[in-house]
Amino acid sequence: MSDDSDRRGPQDRARISLEQAHELRYWTERFGVDERRLREAVAAVGVSVDAVERHLRANG
């Protein structure tokens, strides 16, 4: 089954995908950060939503 780009959220809510525009929009809005900060957080701690959230909170 292919991704439906009209979906508002990610298919796997435990992992962050930066490859699809709708998922990138979802995660930047959810965490209240811009794309650059989200990409930096994922590069630092991986794609786990919990890890990225902790990283963003700790690094304000």
Buried (B, 14 or more C-beta within 10 A) or exposed (E): EEEEEEEEEBEEEEBBBBEBEBBBEBBBEBBEBEEEBBBBBBEEBEEBBEBBBEBBEEEE
